[in-house]
Amino acid sequence: MPINKIIITGGAGFIGSHIAENCFRKFKNAKIIIIDKFTYAGFISNLKNIAKDKRVKIIKSDICTLKNSKSIFSNTDLLIHAAAESHVDNSFGNSKIFSKTNIIGTHNIIELSRYYSVKKIIHISTDEVYGDILKGSFSENHSLNPTNPYSASKAAAEMIIKSYIKSFNLPVIIIRPNNIYGTRQYPEKLIPKSIFLLSNNKKVPLHGNGKNIRHFLAIQDFISALFLIIKKGKIQETYNVGSSNGYTNFDIVKKICNILNLNIKTSIQYVNDRPYNDLRYSINYSKINKLGWSQKRFIENDLKNLVKSYKL
Ligand SMILES: NC(=O)c1ccc[n+]([C@@H]2O[C@H](COP(=O)([O-])OP(=O)(O)OC[C@H]3O[C@@H](n4cnc5c(N)ncnc54)[C@H](O)[C@@H]3O)[C@@H](O)[C@H]2O)c1
C-alpha cells in the first residue's frame, strides 16, 4: 500500500515525536500532519529535526474539537493515534481530563477517520488496560481490567474502537506496549524524573515499598514493532509489544544511582503509595514475535547513555 499522507496525533510528545521522525525518514515522499494540543507534555522542540520541512505540517489543536477536518483527514493513508493524557499519577487528581482526551478525543479521531475513510489506523494503547497480574502474562484476548483512571480511560477508548470495528468495519489495529523509555520523555515518568532529581542532588520519591514490577521497552524497539505492524499487522487485530526484563522501581533507581556514583540509601525517599498501585504488569507478546519482531535493546545496556542524554 503506498503511503503518501500520514496523520500523527500527539506528535509533539515523547512517543509521538519519535513516531513522527521515523515516519518522516521511512516514508520519504509522504506528507506528515501532526496534530497536538501542546499540553504540558508536548514541545515543538521535540520536532526540531523535521518541523521546518515542507513535507511536515503541525496543527495545534485539541483532538476533542478539531476544526477544518476535511482538509486534514481526506486522502489519508495512515493515521497513528498517540495523543493522550499519559501519566497515571495525574489521573488520581484531575481524572476528568483523562476521560475527555483519551475517550472523547479518541472517539472524535476515529469518527473522523471513519467519515473520511482513512485507509489504516493504528491506535496506541497500553499494557495497563489488563490491570496487574502476579504470575504469568496477559495475551491479547484476555479481558481488560483497568485499575486506575488513566488505564480505565485507555480501556474505554479501546471499547469504542472495537465497536467501530464491528459496526463500521474500521481498518484499525491496536497496540498495547509496556512502559517505554528513551529520549524526550517528560520528567514525570520514573526514569527521566529520577535522572533529573538525582543529578540535582535531590531524592527520588518512591511509592510504597518500591517493589512494583514494570517492564521497559526501548523506543527504538517500539518503533520497529510499529513499522512491522503497519506493514504486516492484521487489520482489526490487537498486538502486545513487550520486553523481557522486569524491574522494580527500586531496581531502576538503583541502576541510575550506580551510573551517577550515588548511594541508593541516601538517594530515595519512600512516600505514600498510589491509591492503587499495580504490583506487576506482564504481557505475552508471542503474537508480534510470530509476525517477525524481537526485542533488540535492553535497559541495562541503554541506561548509561540515557542518563548522559538527559544530563546534557
Ligand atoms: N510512555 C509510555 O511508557 C507509554 C507506554 C504505553 C503506552 N503509552 C501510550 O502512548 C501514547 C503516547 O504516550 P507518551 O508517553 O508519548 O505521552 P506524552 O504525555 O509524552 O505525550 C502526549 C502528547 O499528546 C498531546 N495531547 C494531550 N492531550 C491532547 C489533546 N486533547 N489533543 C491533542 N493532543 C493532546 C500532548 O500535548 C503530548 O504532545 C499514549 O497514548 C500513551 O497512553 C505510553
The ligand as a MOL file (V3000), in Angstrom:
LIG
                    3D

  0  0  0     0  0            999 V3000
M  V30 BEGIN CTAB
M  V30 COUNTS 44 48 0 0 0
M  V30 BEGIN ATOM
M  V30 1 N 5.1760 6.4310 27.7860 0
M  V30 2 C 4.9290 5.1580 27.9470 0
M  V30 3 O 5.6970 4.4490 28.6090 0
M  V30 4 C 3.7080 4.5270 27.3080 0
M  V30 5 C 3.5550 3.1360 27.4080 0
M  V30 6 C 2.4530 2.5370 26.8060 0
M  V30 7 C 1.5410 3.3180 26.0990 0
M  V30 8 N 1.7060 4.6660 26.0210 0 CHG=1
M  V30 9 C 0.7290 5.4280 25.2230 0
M  V30 10 O 1.4450 6.0430 24.1620 0
M  V30 11 C 0.8520 7.2950 23.8060 0
M  V30 12 C 1.8920 8.3980 23.8750 0
M  V30 13 O 2.4330 8.4550 25.1900 0
M  V30 14 P 3.6110 9.4560 25.5700 0
M  V30 15 O 4.3790 8.8390 26.6580 0
M  V30 16 O 4.3030 9.9130 24.3570 0 CHG=-1
M  V30 17 O 2.7600 10.6690 26.1720 0
M  V30 18 P 3.1980 12.1720 26.3830 0
M  V30 19 O 2.4230 12.6190 27.5760 0
M  V30 20 O 4.6700 12.3430 26.3670 0
M  V30 21 O 2.6460 12.9150 25.0690 0
M  V30 22 C 1.2800 13.0500 24.8160 0
M  V30 23 C 1.1020 14.0900 23.7080 0
M  V30 24 O -0.2960 14.2080 23.4620 0
M  V30 25 C -0.6240 15.5970 23.4020 0
M  V30 26 N -2.0260 15.7560 23.8460 0
M  V30 27 C -2.5270 15.5470 25.0870 0
M  V30 28 N -3.8250 15.8410 25.1080 0
M  V30 29 C -4.1690 16.2150 23.8460 0
M  V30 30 C -5.3860 16.6290 23.2270 0
M  V30 31 N -6.5230 16.7080 23.9170 0
M  V30 32 N -5.3680 16.9280 21.9180 0
M  V30 33 C -4.2190 16.8490 21.1870 0
M  V30 34 N -3.0380 16.4870 21.7250 0
M  V30 35 C -3.0170 16.1700 23.0430 0
M  V30 36 C 0.3430 16.2730 24.3410 0
M  V30 37 O 0.4740 17.6560 24.0530 0
M  V30 38 C 1.6160 15.4780 24.0790 0
M  V30 39 O 2.3310 16.0400 22.9940 0
M  V30 40 C -0.3070 7.4920 24.7910 0
M  V30 41 O -1.4820 7.0630 24.1660 0
M  V30 42 C 0.0180 6.5740 25.9530 0
M  V30 43 O -1.1500 6.1290 26.5880 0
M  V30 44 C 2.7680 5.2940 26.6070 0
M  V30 END ATOM
M  V30 BEGIN BOND
M  V30 1 1 1 2
M  V30 2 2 2 3
M  V30 3 1 2 4
M  V30 4 1 4 5
M  V30 5 2 4 44
M  V30 6 2 5 6
M  V30 7 1 6 7
M  V30 8 2 7 8
M  V30 9 1 8 9
M  V30 10 1 8 44
M  V30 11 1 9 10
M  V30 12 1 9 42
M  V30 13 1 10 11
M  V30 14 1 11 12
M  V30 15 1 11 40
M  V30 16 1 12 13
M  V30 17 1 13 14
M  V30 18 2 14 15
M  V30 19 1 14 16
M  V30 20 1 14 17
M  V30 21 1 17 18
M  V30 22 2 18 19
M  V30 23 1 18 20
M  V30 24 1 18 21
M  V30 25 1 21 22
M  V30 26 1 22 23
M  V30 27 1 23 24
M  V30 28 1 23 38
M  V30 29 1 24 25
M  V30 30 1 25 26
M  V30 31 1 25 36
M  V30 32 1 26 27
M  V30 33 1 26 35
M  V30 34 2 27 28
M  V30 35 1 28 29
M  V30 36 1 29 30
M  V30 37 2 29 35
M  V30 38 1 30 31
M  V30 39 2 30 32
M  V30 40 1 32 33
M  V30 41 2 33 34
M  V30 42 1 34 35
M  V30 43 1 36 37
M  V30 44 1 36 38
M  V30 45 1 38 39
M  V30 46 1 40 41
M  V30 47 1 40 42
M  V30 48 1 42 43
M  V30 END BOND
M  V30 END CTAB
M  END
